Amino acid sequence: METKKLYRSNTNKVFAGICGGLGEYANIDPVLLRLFWLLIVIFSGVAPGIVAYILAIFIIPKRP
């Protein structure tokens, strides 16, 4: 059985490929993830959402 690994997307990206990579990993449309992320950023205050995104850039590796 092949194990799935989470990577930042090289092809489906707007800024760093985080939502594109999550969408590829979970078989979800990345546009829905981007809208969900936007709602999280708006309702949690802008700073925590942006900090979480920046952390994800450093934690999730690029696709080789």
N, CA, C, O and CB atoms as a CASP TS submission, in Angstrom:
PFRMAT TS
TARGET T0000
AUTHOR 0000-0000-0000
METHOD Language model
MODEL 1
PARENT N/A
ATOM      1  N   MET     1       0.838  -1.177   0.000  1.00  0.00           N
ATOM      2  CA  MET     1       0.000   0.000   0.000  1.00  0.00           C
ATOM      3  C   MET     1       0.885   1.244   0.000  1.00  0.00           C
ATOM      4  O   MET     1       1.827   1.347   0.786  1.00  0.00           O
ATOM      5  CB  MET     1      -0.955  -0.004   1.214  1.00  0.00           C
ATOM      6  N   GLU     2       0.580   2.162  -0.868  1.00  0.00           N
ATOM      7  CA  GLU     2       1.362   3.385  -0.984  1.00  0.00           C
ATOM      8  C   GLU     2       0.920   4.396   0.071  1.00  0.00           C
ATOM      9  O   GLU     2      -0.273   4.646   0.240  1.00  0.00           O
ATOM     10  CB  GLU     2       1.224   3.985  -2.397  1.00  0.00           C
ATOM     11  N   THR     3       1.884   4.971   0.775  1.00  0.00           N
ATOM     12  CA  THR     3       1.548   5.981   1.770  1.00  0.00           C
ATOM     13  C   THR     3       1.567   7.353   1.116  1.00  0.00           C
ATOM     14  O   THR     3       2.418   7.653   0.277  1.00  0.00           O
ATOM     15  CB  THR     3       2.526   5.930   2.969  1.00  0.00           C
ATOM     16  N   LYS     4       0.619   8.169   1.516  1.00  0.00           N
ATOM     17  CA  LYS     4       0.542   9.530   0.990  1.00  0.00           C
ATOM     18  C   LYS     4       1.394  10.440   1.858  1.00  0.00           C
ATOM     19  O   LYS     4       1.461  10.276   3.076  1.00  0.00           O
ATOM     20  CB  LYS     4      -0.930  10.033   0.939  1.00  0.00           C
ATOM     21  N   LYS     5       2.042  11.395   1.216  1.00  0.00           N
ATOM     22  CA  LYS     5       2.842  12.371   1.941  1.00  0.00           C
ATOM     23  C   LYS     5       2.351  13.761   1.574  1.00  0.00           C
ATOM     24  O   LYS     5       1.945  14.019   0.441  1.00  0.00           O
ATOM     25  CB  LYS     5       4.358  12.210   1.623  1.00  0.00           C
ATOM     26  N   LEU     6       2.396  14.633   2.540  1.00  0.00           N
ATOM     27  CA  LEU     6       1.952  16.002   2.349  1.00  0.00           C
ATOM     28  C   LEU     6       3.109  16.850   1.862  1.00  0.00           C
ATOM     29  O   LEU     6       4.153  16.926   2.510  1.00  0.00           O
ATOM     30  CB  LEU     6       1.369  16.576   3.647  1.00  0.00           C
ATOM     31  N   TYR     7       2.918  17.492   0.709  1.00  0.00           N
ATOM     32  CA  TYR     7       3.900  18.405   0.149  1.00  0.00           C
ATOM     33  C   TYR     7       3.200  19.678  -0.275  1.00  0.00           C
ATOM     34  O   TYR     7       1.990  19.686  -0.501  1.00  0.00           O
ATOM     35  CB  TYR     7       4.645  17.764  -1.041  1.00  0.00           C
ATOM     36  N   ARG     8       3.966  20.761  -0.384  1.00  0.00           N
ATOM     37  CA  ARG     8       3.447  21.983  -1.003  1.00  0.00           C
ATOM     38  C   ARG     8       3.370  21.748  -2.503  1.00  0.00           C
ATOM     39  O   ARG     8       4.272  21.148  -3.088  1.00  0.00           O
ATOM     40  CB  ARG     8       4.346  23.231  -0.670  1.00  0.00           C
ATOM     41  N   SER     9       2.309  22.212  -3.119  1.00  0.00           N
ATOM     42  CA  SER     9       2.101  21.995  -4.542  1.00  0.00           C
ATOM     43  C   SER     9       3.002  22.904  -5.373  1.00  0.00           C
ATOM     44  O   SER     9       3.187  24.078  -5.052  1.00  0.00           O
ATOM     45  CB  SER     9       0.638  22.227  -4.904  1.00  0.00           C
ATOM     46  N   ASN    10       3.553  22.348  -6.437  1.00  0.00           N
ATOM     47  CA  ASN    10       4.342  23.140  -7.376  1.00  0.00           C
ATOM     48  C   ASN    10       3.473  23.724  -8.482  1.00  0.00           C
ATOM     49  O   ASN    10       3.816  24.753  -9.065  1.00  0.00           O
ATOM     50  CB  ASN    10       5.450  22.290  -7.981  1.00  0.00           C
ATOM     51  N   THR    11       2.352  23.074  -8.773  1.00  0.00           N
ATOM     52  CA  THR    11       1.520  23.492  -9.897  1.00  0.00           C
ATOM     53  C   THR    11       0.259  24.235  -9.475  1.00  0.00           C
ATOM     54  O   THR    11      -0.156  25.176 -10.151  1.00  0.00           O
ATOM     55  CB  THR    11       1.141  22.296 -10.711  1.00  0.00           C
ATOM     56  N   ASN    12      -0.347  23.834  -8.388  1.00  0.00           N
ATOM     57  CA  ASN    12      -1.616  24.413  -7.947  1.00  0.00           C
ATOM     58  C   ASN    12      -1.351  25.331  -6.757  1.00  0.00           C
ATOM     59  O   ASN    12      -1.631  24.982  -5.610  1.00  0.00           O
ATOM     60  CB  ASN    12      -2.646  23.297  -7.571  1.00  0.00           C
ATOM     61  N   LYS    13      -0.807  26.509  -7.052  1.00  0.00           N
ATOM     62  CA  LYS    13      -0.485  27.412  -5.956  1.00  0.00           C
ATOM     63  C   LYS    13      -0.842  28.843  -6.322  1.00  0.00           C
ATOM     64  O   LYS    13      -0.851  29.227  -7.491  1.00  0.00           O
ATOM     65  CB  LYS    13       0.999  27.311  -5.593  1.00  0.00           C
ATOM     66  N   VAL    14      -1.136  29.618  -5.287  1.00  0.00           N
ATOM     67  CA  VAL    14      -1.366  31.046  -5.437  1.00  0.00           C
ATOM     68  C   VAL    14      -0.194  31.791  -4.813  1.00  0.00           C
ATOM     69  O   VAL    14       0.369  32.698  -5.426  1.00  0.00           O
ATOM     70  CB  VAL    14      -2.714  31.474  -4.785  1.00  0.00           C
ATOM     71  N   PHE    15       0.172  31.407  -3.593  1.00  0.00           N
ATOM     72  CA  PHE    15       1.299  32.059  -2.932  1.00  0.00           C
ATOM     73  C   PHE    15       2.437  31.062  -2.706  1.00  0.00           C
ATOM     74  O   PHE    15       3.502  31.193  -3.308  1.00  0.00           O
ATOM     75  CB  PHE    15       0.854  32.679  -1.593  1.00  0.00           C
ATOM     76  N   ALA    16       2.221  30.074  -1.848  1.00  0.00           N
ATOM     77  CA  ALA    16       3.293  29.131  -1.535  1.00  0.00           C
ATOM     78  C   ALA    16       2.911  27.684  -1.795  1.00  0.00           C
ATOM     79  O   ALA    16       3.746  26.796  -1.627  1.00  0.00           O
ATOM     80  CB  ALA    16       3.702  29.284  -0.103  1.00  0.00           C
ATOM     81  N   GLY    17       1.678  27.420  -2.198  1.00  0.00           N
ATOM     82  CA  GLY    17       1.257  26.062  -2.506  1.00  0.00           C
ATOM     83  C   GLY    17       0.735  25.268  -1.325  1.00  0.00           C
ATOM     84  O   GLY    17       0.562  24.053  -1.426  1.00  0.00           O
ATOM     85  N   ILE    18       0.482  25.933  -0.208  1.00  0.00           N
ATOM     86  CA  ILE    18       0.004  25.228   0.986  1.00  0.00           C
ATOM     87  C   ILE    18      -1.386  24.640   0.748  1.00  0.00           C
ATOM     88  O   ILE    18      -1.583  23.439   0.933  1.00  0.00           O
ATOM     89  CB  ILE    18      -0.022  26.179   2.201  1.00  0.00           C
ATOM     90  N   CYS    19      -2.337  25.450   0.348  1.00  0.00           N
ATOM     91  CA  CYS    19      -3.706  24.971   0.134  1.00  0.00           C
ATOM     92  C   CYS    19      -3.773  24.001  -1.042  1.00  0.00           C
ATOM     93  O   CYS    19      -4.556  23.051  -1.013  1.00  0.00           O
ATOM     94  CB  CYS    19      -4.654  26.152  -0.108  1.00  0.00           C
ATOM     95  N   GLY    20      -2.966  24.226  -2.068  1.00  0.00           N
ATOM     96  CA  GLY    20      -2.918  23.298  -3.193  1.00  0.00           C
ATOM     97  C   GLY    20      -2.399  21.942  -2.763  1.00  0.00           C
ATOM     98  O   GLY    20      -2.929  20.913  -3.180  1.00  0.00           O
ATOM     99  N   GLY    21      -1.373  21.932  -1.938  1.00  0.00           N
ATOM    100  CA  GLY    21      -0.827  20.676  -1.425  1.00  0.00           C
ATOM    101  C   GLY    21      -1.797  19.950  -0.515  1.00  0.00           C
ATOM    102  O   GLY    21      -1.922  18.727  -0.584  1.00  0.00           O
ATOM    103  N   LEU    22      -2.486  20.697   0.341  1.00  0.00           N
ATOM    104  CA  LEU    22      -3.497  20.081   1.208  1.00  0.00           C
ATOM    105  C   LEU    22      -4.640  19.506   0.384  1.00  0.00           C
ATOM    106  O   LEU    22      -5.162  18.436   0.696  1.00  0.00           O
ATOM    107  CB  LEU    22      -4.039  21.105   2.219  1.00  0.00           C
ATOM    108  N   GLY    23      -5.029  20.225  -0.674  1.00  0.00           N
ATOM    109  CA  GLY    23      -6.090  19.734  -1.541  1.00  0.00           C
ATOM    110  C   GLY    23      -5.694  18.466  -2.268  1.00  0.00           C
ATOM    111  O   GLY    23      -6.499  17.544  -2.391  1.00  0.00           O
ATOM    112  N   GLU    24      -4.454  18.409  -2.754  1.00  0.00           N
ATOM    113  CA  GLU    24      -3.971  17.203  -3.418  1.00  0.00           C
ATOM    114  C   GLU    24      -3.892  16.039  -2.435  1.00  0.00           C
ATOM    115  O   GLU    24      -4.199  14.903  -2.796  1.00  0.00           O
ATOM    116  CB  GLU    24      -2.599  17.455  -4.056  1.00  0.00           C
ATOM    117  N   TYR    25      -3.488  16.307  -1.216  1.00  0.00           N
ATOM    118  CA  TYR    25      -3.350  15.261  -0.203  1.00  0.00           C
ATOM    119  C   TYR    25      -4.708  14.688   0.197  1.00  0.00           C
ATOM    120  O   TYR    25      -4.856  13.474   0.343  1.00  0.00           O
ATOM    121  CB  TYR    25      -2.633  15.810   1.031  1.00  0.00           C
ATOM    122  N   ALA    26      -5.704  15.568   0.374  1.00  0.00           N
ATOM    123  CA  ALA    26      -7.009  15.140   0.867  1.00  0.00           C
ATOM    124  C   ALA    26      -8.049  14.969  -0.239  1.00  0.00           C
ATOM    125  O   ALA    26      -9.210  14.675   0.049  1.00  0.00           O
ATOM    126  CB  ALA    26      -7.513  16.128   1.874  1.00  0.00           C
ATOM    127  N   ASN    27      -7.651  15.148  -1.493  1.00  0.00           N
ATOM    128  CA  ASN    27      -8.581  15.062  -2.632  1.00  0.00           C
ATOM    129  C   ASN    27      -9.757  16.019  -2.488  1.00  0.00           C
ATOM    130  O   ASN    27     -10.909  15.650  -2.717  1.00  0.00           O
ATOM    131  CB  ASN    27      -9.101  13.636  -2.779  1.00  0.00           C
ATOM    132  N   ILE    28      -9.445  17.250  -2.107  1.00  0.00           N
ATOM    133  CA  ILE    28     -10.431  18.317  -1.958  1.00  0.00           C
ATOM    134  C   ILE    28     -10.037  19.444  -2.885  1.00  0.00           C
ATOM    135  O   ILE    28      -8.849  19.683  -3.104  1.00  0.00           O
ATOM    136  CB  ILE    28     -10.530  18.812  -0.479  1.00  0.00           C
ATOM    137  N   ASP    29     -11.013  20.135  -3.428  1.00  0.00           N
ATOM    138  CA  ASP    29     -10.736  21.266  -4.303  1.00  0.00           C
ATOM    139  C   ASP    29      -9.993  22.346  -3.509  1.00  0.00           C
ATOM    140  O   ASP    29     -10.494  22.798  -2.479  1.00  0.00           O
ATOM    141  CB  ASP    29     -12.055  21.832  -4.914  1.00  0.00           C
ATOM    142  N   PRO    30      -8.820  22.763  -3.964  1.00  0.00           N
ATOM    143  CA  PRO    30      -8.046  23.776  -3.231  1.00  0.00           C
ATOM    144  C   PRO    30      -8.771  25.112  -3.098  1.00  0.00           C
ATOM    145  O   PRO    30      -8.495  25.868  -2.166  1.00  0.00           O
ATOM    146  CB  PRO    30      -6.723  23.998  -3.916  1.00  0.00           C
ATOM    147  N   VAL    31      -9.683  25.415  -4.005  1.00  0.00           N
ATOM    148  CA  VAL    31     -10.436  26.670  -3.891  1.00  0.00           C
ATOM    149  C   VAL    31     -11.280  26.654  -2.619  1.00  0.00           C
ATOM    150  O   VAL    31     -11.392  27.674  -1.939  1.00  0.00           O
ATOM    151  CB  VAL    31     -11.338  26.890  -5.138  1.00  0.00           C
ATOM    152  N   LEU    32     -11.873  25.505  -2.292  1.00  0.00           N
ATOM    153  CA  LEU    32     -12.650  25.397  -1.049  1.00  0.00           C
ATOM    154  C   LEU    32     -11.751  25.579   0.166  1.00  0.00           C
ATOM    155  O   LEU    32     -12.141  26.226   1.138  1.00  0.00           O
ATOM    156  CB  LEU    32     -13.370  24.036  -0.973  1.00  0.00           C
ATOM    157  N   LEU    33     -10.553  25.011   0.115  1.00  0.00           N
ATOM    158  CA  LEU    33      -9.618  25.180   1.231  1.00  0.00           C
ATOM    159  C   LEU    33      -9.184  26.631   1.381  1.00  0.00           C
ATOM    160  O   LEU    33      -9.035  27.132   2.495  1.00  0.00           O
ATOM    161  CB  LEU    33      -8.393  24.291   1.036  1.00  0.00           C
ATOM    162  N   ARG    34      -8.981  27.307   0.242  1.00  0.00           N
ATOM    163  CA  ARG    34      -8.592  28.724   0.306  1.00  0.00           C
ATOM    164  C   ARG    34      -9.705  29.571   0.904  1.00  0.00           C
ATOM    165  O   ARG    34      -9.436  30.479   1.691  1.00  0.00           O
ATOM    166  CB  ARG    34      -8.233  29.248  -1.093  1.00  0.00           C
ATOM    167  N   LEU    35     -10.956  29.286   0.540  1.00  0.00           N
ATOM    168  CA  LEU    35     -12.091  30.020   1.119  1.00  0.00           C
ATOM    169  C   LEU    35     -12.220  29.736   2.607  1.00  0.00           C
ATOM    170  O   LEU    35     -12.474  30.646   3.396  1.00  0.00           O
ATOM    171  CB  LEU    35     -13.400  29.650   0.400  1.00  0.00           C
ATOM    172  N   PHE    36     -12.048  28.480   2.992  1.00  0.00           N
ATOM    173  CA  PHE    36     -12.108  28.105   4.404  1.00  0.00           C
ATOM    174  C   PHE    36     -10.993  28.805   5.183  1.00  0.00           C
ATOM    175  O   PHE    36     -11.219  29.308   6.283  1.00  0.00           O
ATOM    176  CB  PHE    36     -11.999  26.569   4.566  1.00  0.00           C
ATOM    177  N   TRP    37      -9.781  28.834   4.604  1.00  0.00           N
ATOM    178  CA  TRP    37      -8.647  29.508   5.255  1.00  0.00           C
ATOM    179  C   TRP    37      -8.930  30.999   5.414  1.00  0.00           C
ATOM    180  O   TRP    37      -8.618  31.589   6.448  1.00  0.00           O
ATOM    181  CB  TRP    37      -7.346  29.296   4.443  1.00  0.00           C
ATOM    182  N   LEU    38      -9.516  31.598   4.395  1.00  0.00           N
ATOM    183  CA  LEU    38      -9.858  33.019   4.457  1.00  0.00           C
ATOM    184  C   LEU    38     -10.846  33.290   5.585  1.00  0.00           C
ATOM    185  O   LEU    38     -10.707  34.277   6.306  1.00  0.00           O
ATOM    186  CB  LEU    38     -10.443  33.490   3.119  1.00  0.00           C
ATOM    187  N   LEU    39     -11.841  32.421   5.742  1.00  0.00           N
ATOM    188  CA  LEU    39     -12.799  32.587   6.843  1.00  0.00           C
ATOM    189  C   LEU    39     -12.115  32.445   8.198  1.00  0.00           C
ATOM    190  O   LEU    39     -12.416  33.188   9.132  1.00  0.00           O
ATOM    191  CB  LEU    39     -13.934  31.563   6.721  1.00  0.00           C
ATOM    192  N   ILE    40     -11.204  31.499   8.301  1.00  0.00           N
ATOM    193  CA  ILE    40     -10.464  31.333   9.556  1.00  0.00           C
ATOM    194  C   ILE    40      -9.656  32.592   9.869  1.00  0.00           C
ATOM    195  O   ILE    40      -9.639  33.051  11.011  1.00  0.00           O
ATOM    196  CB  ILE    40      -9.530  30.101   9.479  1.00  0.00           C
ATOM    197  N   VAL    41      -8.993  33.146   8.867  1.00  0.00           N
ATOM    198  CA  VAL    41      -8.179  34.348   9.066  1.00  0.00           C
ATOM    199  C   VAL    41      -9.053  35.524   9.481  1.00  0.00           C
ATOM    200  O   VAL    41      -8.690  36.284  10.378  1.00  0.00           O
ATOM    201  CB  VAL    41      -7.397  34.693   7.785  1.00  0.00           C
ATOM    202  N   ILE    42     -10.197  35.675   8.833  1.00  0.00           N
ATOM    203  CA  ILE    42     -11.078  36.806   9.143  1.00  0.00           C
ATOM    204  C   ILE    42     -11.656  36.697  10.546  1.00  0.00           C
ATOM    205  O   ILE    42     -11.668  37.679  11.288  1.00  0.00           O
ATOM    206  CB  ILE    42     -12.210  36.890   8.123  1.00  0.00           C
ATOM    207  N   PHE    43     -12.137  35.510  10.920  1.00  0.00           N
ATOM    208  CA  PHE    43     -12.830  35.372  12.201  1.00  0.00           C
ATOM    209  C   PHE    43     -11.912  35.124  13.394  1.00  0.00           C
ATOM    210  O   PHE    43     -12.345  35.262  14.538  1.00  0.00           O
ATOM    211  CB  PHE    43     -13.808  34.261  12.110  1.00  0.00           C
ATOM    212  N   SER    44     -10.656  34.763  13.150  1.00  0.00           N
ATOM    213  CA  SER    44      -9.748  34.569  14.285  1.00  0.00           C
ATOM    214  C   SER    44      -8.863  35.789  14.510  1.00  0.00           C
ATOM    215  O   SER    44      -8.039  35.808  15.425  1.00  0.00           O
ATOM    216  CB  SER    44      -8.878  33.333  14.062  1.00  0.00           C
ATOM    217  N   GLY    45      -9.033  36.775  13.696  1.00  0.00           N
ATOM    218  CA  GLY    45      -8.108  37.897  13.728  1.00  0.00           C
ATOM    219  C   GLY    45      -7.051  37.607  12.674  1.00  0.00           C
ATOM    220  O   GLY    45      -6.699  36.447  12.460  1.00  0.00           O
ATOM    221  N   VAL    46      -6.564  38.588  12.045  1.00  0.00           N
ATOM    222  CA  VAL    46      -5.677  38.384  10.900  1.00  0.00           C
ATOM    223  C   VAL    46      -4.339  37.768  11.311  1.00  0.00           C
ATOM    224  O   VAL    46      -3.831  36.890  10.613  1.00  0.00           O
ATOM    225  CB  VAL    46      -5.436  39.707  10.186  1.00  0.00           C
ATOM    226  N   ALA    47      -3.772  38.200  12.406  1.00  0.00           N
ATOM    227  CA  ALA    47      -2.424  37.776  12.797  1.00  0.00           C
ATOM    228  C   ALA    47      -2.292  36.265  13.019  1.00  0.00           C
ATOM    229  O   ALA    47      -1.342  35.683  12.494  1.00  0.00           O
ATOM    230  CB  ALA    47      -2.020  38.496  14.052  1.00  0.00           C
ATOM    231  N   PRO    48      -3.185  35.589  13.766  1.00  0.00           N
ATOM    232  CA  PRO    48      -2.995  34.143  13.966  1.00  0.00           C
ATOM    233  C   PRO    48      -3.057  33.342  12.668  1.00  0.00           C
ATOM    234  O   PRO    48      -2.305  32.382  12.498  1.00  0.00           O
ATOM    235  CB  PRO    48      -4.042  33.618  14.921  1.00  0.00           C
ATOM    236  N   GLY    49      -3.935  33.723  11.762  1.00  0.00           N
ATOM    237  CA  GLY    49      -4.039  33.009  10.491  1.00  0.00           C
ATOM    238  C   GLY    49      -2.805  33.177   9.635  1.00  0.00           C
ATOM    239  O   GLY    49      -2.352  32.223   9.003  1.00  0.00           O
ATOM    240  N   ILE    50      -2.258  34.372   9.607  1.00  0.00           N
ATOM    241  CA  ILE    50      -1.055  34.629   8.811  1.00  0.00           C
ATOM    242  C   ILE    50       0.151  33.931   9.431  1.00  0.00           C
ATOM    243  O   ILE    50       0.988  33.382   8.712  1.00  0.00           O
ATOM    244  CB  ILE    50      -0.792  36.147   8.693  1.00  0.00           C
ATOM    245  N   VAL    51       0.246  33.947  10.752  1.00  0.00           N
ATOM    246  CA  VAL    51       1.352  33.261  11.427  1.00  0.00           C
ATOM    247  C   VAL    51       1.272  31.753  11.161  1.00  0.00           C
ATOM    248  O   VAL    51       2.296  31.119  10.908  1.00  0.00           O
ATOM    249  CB  VAL    51       1.324  33.547  12.957  1.00  0.00           C
ATOM    250  N   ALA    52       0.078  31.180  11.217  1.00  0.00           N
ATOM    251  CA  ALA    52      -0.088  29.748  10.946  1.00  0.00           C
ATOM    252  C   ALA    52       0.303  29.416   9.508  1.00  0.00           C
ATOM    253  O   ALA    52       0.917  28.378   9.261  1.00  0.00           O
ATOM    254  CB  ALA    52      -1.542  29.315  11.212  1.00  0.00           C
ATOM    255  N   TYR    53      -0.043  30.280   8.563  1.00  0.00           N
ATOM    256  CA  TYR    53       0.321  30.048   7.163  1.00  0.00           C
ATOM    257  C   TYR    53       1.833  30.112   6.973  1.00  0.00           C
ATOM    258  O   TYR    53       2.406  29.292   6.255  1.00  0.00           O
ATOM    259  CB  TYR    53      -0.367  31.074   6.254  1.00  0.00           C
ATOM    260  N   ILE    54       2.469  31.073   7.606  1.00  0.00           N
ATOM    261  CA  ILE    54       3.925  31.197   7.501  1.00  0.00           C
ATOM    262  C   ILE    54       4.614  29.984   8.134  1.00  0.00           C
ATOM    263  O   ILE    54       5.602  29.484   7.596  1.00  0.00           O
ATOM    264  CB  ILE    54       4.408  32.501   8.179  1.00  0.00           C
ATOM    265  N   LEU    55       4.102  29.514   9.261  1.00  0.00           N
ATOM    266  CA  LEU    55       4.649  28.303   9.872  1.00  0.00           C
ATOM    267  C   LEU    55       4.479  27.102   8.948  1.00  0.00           C
ATOM    268  O   LEU    55       5.377  26.266   8.843  1.00  0.00           O
ATOM    269  CB  LEU    55       3.971  28.030  11.221  1.00  0.00           C
ATOM    270  N   ALA    56       3.338  27.015   8.282  1.00  0.00           N
ATOM    271  CA  ALA    56       3.102  25.910   7.357  1.00  0.00           C
ATOM    272  C   ALA    56       4.084  25.944   6.192  1.00  0.00           C
ATOM    273  O   ALA    56       4.484  24.893   5.692  1.00  0.00           O
ATOM    274  CB  ALA    56       1.669  25.954   6.834  1.00  0.00           C
ATOM    275  N   ILE    57       4.475  27.136   5.757  1.00  0.00           N
ATOM    276  CA  ILE    57       5.454  27.252   4.677  1.00  0.00           C
ATOM    277  C   ILE    57       6.775  26.601   5.096  1.00  0.00           C
ATOM    278  O   ILE    57       7.423  25.934   4.290  1.00  0.00           O
ATOM    279  CB  ILE    57       5.677  28.739   4.298  1.00  0.00           C
ATOM    280  N   PHE    58       7.169  26.792   6.348  1.00  0.00           N
ATOM    281  CA  PHE    58       8.433  26.234   6.812  1.00  0.00           C
ATOM    282  C   PHE    58       8.327  24.769   7.211  1.00  0.00           C
ATOM    283  O   PHE    58       9.326  24.052   7.158  1.00  0.00           O
ATOM    284  CB  PHE    58       8.942  27.031   7.972  1.00  0.00           C
ATOM    285  N   ILE    59       7.143  24.304   7.610  1.00  0.00           N
ATOM    286  CA  ILE    59       6.972  22.931   8.084  1.00  0.00           C
ATOM    287  C   ILE    59       6.718  21.965   6.934  1.00  0.00           C
ATOM    288  O   ILE    59       7.303  20.882   6.908  1.00  0.00           O
ATOM    289  CB  ILE    59       5.826  22.859   9.083  1.00  0.00           C
ATOM    290  N   ILE    60       5.865  22.325   5.988  1.00  0.00           N
ATOM    291  CA  ILE    60       5.506  21.424   4.890  1.00  0.00           C
ATOM    292  C   ILE    60       6.547  21.567   3.788  1.00  0.00           C
ATOM    293  O   ILE    60       6.758  22.664   3.271  1.00  0.00           O
ATOM    294  CB  ILE    60       4.069  21.732   4.346  1.00  0.00           C
ATOM    295  N   PRO    61       7.199  20.463   3.424  1.00  0.00           N
ATOM    296  CA  PRO    61       8.269  20.553   2.416  1.00  0.00           C
ATOM    297  C   PRO    61       7.717  20.709   1.000  1.00  0.00           C
ATOM    298  O   PRO    61       6.570  20.360   0.721  1.00  0.00           O
ATOM    299  CB  PRO    61       9.159  19.312   2.483  1.00  0.00           C
ATOM    300  N   LYS    62       8.568  21.246   0.106  1.00  0.00           N
ATOM    301  CA  LYS    62       8.203  21.334  -1.302  1.00  0.00           C
ATOM    302  C   LYS    62       8.245  19.941  -1.921  1.00  0.00           C
ATOM    303  O   LYS    62       9.003  19.073  -1.486  1.00  0.00           O
ATOM    304  CB  LYS    62       9.148  22.305  -2.061  1.00  0.00           C
ATOM    305  N   ARG    63       7.415  19.745  -2.948  1.00  0.00           N
ATOM    306  CA  ARG    63       7.431  18.482  -3.662  1.00  0.00           C
ATOM    307  C   ARG    63       8.775  18.357  -4.399  1.00  0.00           C
ATOM    308  O   ARG    63       9.197  19.280  -5.096  1.00  0.00           O
ATOM    309  CB  ARG    63       6.224  18.384  -4.656  1.00  0.00           C
ATOM    310  N   PRO    64       9.445  17.193  -4.233  1.00  0.00           N
ATOM    311  CA  PRO    64      10.752  17.028  -4.872  1.00  0.00           C
ATOM    312  C   PRO    64      10.643  16.942  -6.399  1.00  0.00           C
ATOM    313  O   PRO    64      11.656  16.802  -7.084  1.00  0.00           O
ATOM    314  CB  PRO    64      11.439  15.776  -4.334  1.00  0.00           C
TER
END
